[in-house]
Amino acid sequence: MNENKISMEIINSNAAGIDIGSRSHWVAVGQKEEDIKEFGVFNEDLKNLSNWLKEKDIQTVAMESTGTYWQALYAILLADGFQVILCNGKFTKNIKGRKTDVQDCQWIQKLHSIGLLTGSFLPDEITEKLRTYCRHRANLLDSAASTSKKMQKYLRLLNLRLDVVVNDICGLTGLLIIHAICNGEKDPLKLAELRHGNCRKTEEEISKALHTNGREDYLFALNQELEMYEVLQSKIVQCDVEIEKILNSTIGKDDNKRQHHIEPKKHTKINKTLLKIST
């Protein structure tokens, strides 16, 4: 009985496949055992990997976008003149039950050779830098929000119900009162005098919420969280400065972007809290 075979045309004849790992990279330039080699992740190892691909006359390389482990190797291969295809891992999944690093790199090499892999979108250098700053800023905002919740917790444990009488404990009124508390002020009337004029609650209403139980451990923790919050706010301001530099530089060099750029409004709402901390 004759067996039916399906053959597929080789699209990329000089192709390699790389299985990216946290401690080593497995590279396949063919489907034989001698066509597979393991390399480390140090810069010297990555250079050796690139040189080995040159010795094998490789022109195009496919690799998985595993975490951030691919970025250093990707930059070196591009600099050395290789065509690099960065693939989403879900398109390079090996057959169930046959999962090893060797089989993975062979499978990637096979898929790339017959032209079944497509590259992921990669932004240009400017966009990538801007994305890094924006993501880092978002992480700082998350950390600041977490710190704010912890300050509210310790205020509540101190029986200081500032969260009841002000909308935002990290607003102007809230931060002024928290600073005074951390500096040792316990008199509710004096704390209430720090109320900002825009605050809806009166000094009398605020003073009723600020009778502390004087727990030193909670006060210590509150002070620590306040310091952390202000550090994070200053880091956010620094991120804003770097983001503005990149945007101004990019818009200034591109006539098309400059035409579509909208100048900021003259009368915008100012974050007085950030302004106070930055100054």
Secondary structure, DSSP 4 states (H G I P E B T S, - for coil): -PPP------S-TTEEEEE--SS-EEEESSSSGGGEEEE-SSHHHHHHHHHHHHHTT--EEEEE--TTTHHHHHHHHHHTT-EEEEE-GGGSPPPTT---HHHHHHHHHHHHHTT---PPP---HHHHHHHHHHHHHHHHHHHHHHHHHHHHHHHHHTT--HHHHSS-TTSHHHHHHHHHHHTT---HHHHHTT--TT-SS-HHHHHHT------HHHHHHHHHHHHHHHHHHHHHHHHHHHHHHHHHHHHHH-HHHHHH--PPPSS----HHHHHHH-
